[in-house]
Amino acid sequence: MRTVTATAAAVTAALATGAASVAAGRLASDAALKAPPGRPLPTEPRLTVHGTAAGQITLTRDLAALRPGRYGLAGDGSHAVVGPVLGTAEHGADTVVRRLEGVTHGTLEAGDRAWFTPNLYVGNPGTALGVDYTDVEVPGELGPLPAWFVPGARPTWIIAVHGLAATREHALNLIAPLHRRNVAVLALAHRGDVGAPPSPDGLHHFGETEWRDVDAAVRYALDHGARQVVLLGWSTGATMALRTAALSGVRERIAGLVLDSPVLSWETTLRALAAARRVPGALLPLAVRAAQGRAGLHADRDAGMAGLYRPAVPTLIFHGPGDTVAPWRLSRRLADTHSRLVALHTVRDAPHGAMWNADPEDYEETLRRFMTPLV
């Protein structure tokens, strides 16, 4: 009897442990599968505002606060634009002073918590940039997809696709320079975004299903005057661009790809986001398995074997070793393997999805040179 009781207890304990592990893996996978749009990824630290002065803001000293370039500084109910570190400004050992270019909305006061965002601009092309645009709807697989259309005279359109935890406001960083070159831009909100249909399971799929929304945008562009398109994507938006270029029935009309911080291994990215939430290393494989089960994701090796990350058109990648979400080494490998078509522009000291922010002028000039023969 004691043996039977002990065995039953052991089985019960094992089942309980297994159930707890499954639950932990499911919770850990939420870091990526349920990343809310417009909120920081868990890899982005919250910084404390220590004070502001004329054209200056003092922040907690952190590697994030020392990044080169220009960024949005977002808080709960506020947004500002900050420029480079002011090395000559007086500050304490635990603070950093950056140029404060302006407060878009809300207020910044000592004690507030805020985080860096790639979005220098908020709003729409009209309110943020003074650029004429039209709100349009792209007929998507799940329903209408809202998009901004900025007209241009050139026959090649750019379709801009944001990535994980971002919104189409991310495209505002590049709309003005593209508009100056008379290039039409279609900035898309895809499934799961505000105003767009939700994914049927309410989860992100790292581009495995979302690419169909990009395909719909390509078809919309071709139906409305574009001769061909260039897909510009950030993060998982870059993943969607790659899949669209490989799988779309109109892929012959895709002239090029611009990939910023591309997610080329969803498993690695999910592990990074879960680890940033302080998920123990032993549970990270469970997070991957949970994501596969919940979202029906294919293993990374399946995407590689299917040739989904084997560009057939000129491709420009902006990426750097400072990205802790999507490893730069994978972009470097892609460029090395397909050197005839893929060019890697390495950006130092920039976080995920913020390659433009580190050096806008260099980014825009590199993009101009790439786009010139395509438009």
N, C-alpha and C positions, 0 to 999 in steps of 0.2 A: 504493500500500500504506500509506504513511504517513497519507494522508487517511482511509482506512478505519480504521486503528488509532486515529487521533485522534478520529474520530467515535465509535467504540466506547467509547473511554475517557470521552468526554464523556457519552455515554448512561449508562454505568455510574455515573459520578459523580452524574448527575442522579437516577438511580433510587435510589442510596444516600442522597442528600440527601432525596429524597421519602420514603423509608422511615423515615429518621431523624425527619423532620418529623411523620409519622404517629405514630410511637412517642412523640414528645414531646407531641403533642396528646393522645394516649391517657393518658399519665402525668399531664398537667395536669388532665384531666377527672376523674381519681380524687379530687381534692379535694372534689368534691361527690357523685359517683356512688358512692363507697365510704366516705363519712364514717361512722366507726364510732359507734354509739350510746353515749352517756355519756362521750365524749371531746371535748375542746375543738375548735372550728373553728379553722382556721389564722389567722383574724383576731383570735383571743384571745391576748394575750401571756402568756408565762410570767413570773411575778414571783418574786423571791428573798425569802424570809423572813429578815429581819435580826435578829429577836428577838421574844420575847413577855414580857409582864409581866401583872400583875393587870388583867384586862379590857382589855388593849391588845395590838396586834400591829403590828410595824414591817415595812413592805414597801418594795421598790424603788419610787422615785418614777417614776410613769408616768401617762399620762392615764387608763389603766384603774384604777389605784389611787386616783385622785382622784374617781371617779364618786360621785354622791350616792346614798344609799339603803342597802339591806341586800342582801347576796349570800352565796351559798355560796362557800367558798374550798376548792377541791379540789386534792389532790396525789395522788401515787401511793401509795395506801393510806391516805389521810387525808381528812377533811372537817370543815370548821368553818363557823361563821356569823359574818360580820363586819358591823358596823354603820357608821355615818357616820365621816368623817374627824374626828379630834380635833385641832382647830386649835390648842389651847393646850398640847398635849403637846410635850415637847422632842424634836427629831429633827434629823438632819443634812440638808444641802442636797439630798442624793440619795435621801432616804427620805421615807416618809409613814407616819403613825401613825393607825390606825383602831381603833374599838372592837371588841374580841373578845368576842362574845356567848357563845361556847361552842365546844367541840370535840366533834363528833358521834362520831367514831371516829378512831383513829390518833393520831399526835403531830405537832406543828409545832415544828421546831427550826431554829436559825440555819443558813442554807445550803440549806434545803429549797426546792424549786421548786414553785410552785402557780399556779393560775389561777382567775379569777372564774367562777362559774357561776350561772345564775338559780335553781338548786335550793337553796332554803333547807333543805329537808328531804330525807332519804333513808330508804328503807324502804318501808312501805306505810301506808295511812291509819290502821291500828291502832297500829303501833309508832311512827310519826312524829308522829301527831296525837292519838292516843287516841280515834279516831272509829270507831264500829262500821261494818263493811263486809263484803262477801262477795266471794270470788274466783269469777268466772263465766267461761264460755267463750262467745264469740260465734261462731256458725257462719259462717266466712268462705269466700271463693271458693277459697282455697288450703288451707283447713283451719281448725281451731279457733284463735280469737284470744283470748288471755287478757285479762281486764279486771277492774278493781275496780268494784264497785257499792256506792255509798254511798246508802242509802235516804232518801227524803224524802216528805212527804205531798202535795206539790203535784203537779198532773197534768202539768206540763211538766218534762221531764228535760233536763239538760245533758249533752251528749256531748263529752268533752274529748279533743283530739287533739294530741299533741306533734309537733314538727317535726324538722328536720335535726339530726343528731348528738345528739338528746336522747332521753329515755325517758319513760314515763308518770309518773315521779316529778315531772316538771315540773308536773303538775296539782295536786300536793300544796299548792302555794302558795295555791290558791284553794278547795280542798275545804273547809277549815274555815269560812271566811266563808259559803260557799254552804250548808253543812250547818246553820249557825246560822239560816239563812233557810228551812230545811226544803225545800231544793231537792235532788232526787235527782241524783246525778252518776254517769256511766258513763265511767271513764277507760280508754281503749283502748290496747292494744299492737297495732300493725299489722305487716304483713309486713316481715320483716327485723329485727324486735326479738327480744330474747332470749325464748325460749318461744313465739314465733310462727313460722309457716312462712316460709321465706326467699322472696324474689322469685326466680322461675325463673332469671333471669340473674345473680342476686347483686348487682344494682345498684339504687340509688335512681332513681326516675322523676319526682321533683318533683311528685308527686301524680297524675300521668297514669294510673297503674294503682292506686296506693294508695287513691284515693278509693273504690274498690269495698269496701274494708274498712270505711270510715266508713258507707257505704250499708248494709252488713251490720249495723253497730251500731245504725243508725236502726231497721232492721227488728226487731232484737232488742228494742229499747226499746218499740216499738209492740206487740210480741207479749207483753210482760211488764208492761203496765199504763200505759205512757205515753200520754197523749192527743196530745201533740205534743212536739217537741224543739227545743232551741237548740244549734247547733253552735259550739263554742269551740275555736279552733285557733291554734297558734303556728307561725310560719315556714311551712314546707311543709305543716304541719297545717292552716293557714289556707287554703292552696291547695286541699287536699283538701276542706275544708268548702265552699268556693266551687263546686268541681266537683260535689260531692254535691248541693248546692242547685239546680244547673242540670240535672243529668243523672239523678238518682235517680227511679225509678218511684213513690216515695212522697214526692216533694218537697213535695207540698201539706201534709204534716204537719210540715214544717220551719218553725218560727215566726220564727226569727231567726238571725243570725250574729254572732259576736264574733271578730274577727280581730286577732291580736297579731303585729305585724311580718310582715305577709303577704308571701310571695314572689309577686309579680305579673309577674315577668319572670325565668324560669329562666336565660335566657341572661346577663342582667346579674349574677345571683347567682353563676353558675358562673364568670364572668370575675373577679368580686371574690374568690372563694375561691382561684382559680388564681393571681391576682396576689399574694394574701397568702402564697402558697407561693413567691413570687419567680419565677414564670414570666415570661419576657420578654414584653413587650407584643406583639411580632410573632407569638408563638405562641398568643395568646389566641383568635383566630378559629379556629385549628386545634383548640383545646380544645372550642369550641362544636360544631364539625363532628364531632369524635370522639364527643361525648356524643350527638348526634343519631343517629349511626350505631350506636353501641353499645347505646343504650337505646331507640332508636326514638322519640325525643322529637319532638313537633311544634314548629314555629317559634312564637315568641311571637305573631306576627300571626295565626296560625291560631286560637289560643285567643281572641283578641280578636274575630275575625270570627265565631266560633261563639257569642259571647255568654256565655262561661264566666265572665267577670269582670264580669257585669252583674247585680248582685243584684236579686232580685224580692221580697225580704223585708227588714224592718228590719235594718240592719247597723251595728254599732259597730266602729270600727277604732282600736286603740291603736298608735301609731307615732310615730317622731320622727326628726329629721335626723341624730341621732348613729348611726343604723344604717348600718354600712358593708357589710352583706351584702345587704339588700333595701332599695332606695332608698325613702325617705319620699315623695319627689316623686310616685311612682306611686300611693301611697295617697291623697295630696292630690288628684291628678287624678281618681281614682275617686270620691272624695267630692264634688268640684266638679261632676263630670259627672252624678252621681246624687244630688243634694243632698236630694231628697225622702225617700230611703230610707237614705242612708249618712251617718253622722256620724263625723268624724275627731277623735279626742282626741289632741292632740299632746303627746308626752312628750319633754322636753329631756334631753340628756346621758345617754341610756340606750342600751346596746348591743343588738344583735339578740336578740329573744326575751326581753328583760328589762325590759319596760315597767313591770311591776308592781314590780319591785325598786327602781326609782328613787323611787317614792312610793307605797307600798302603800295608805295610807289614801285618797288621791285616786283611785287605780285602783279600789278596791273600792266607793267611793261612786258613781263614774261607772258602774260595772257594775250596781250596785243600781238606780240610776235607770233604766237601760236595760231591766233585766230585769223591773221591777215590772209594767208592763202585759202582759208576755208570760207570766208565771207565775200 
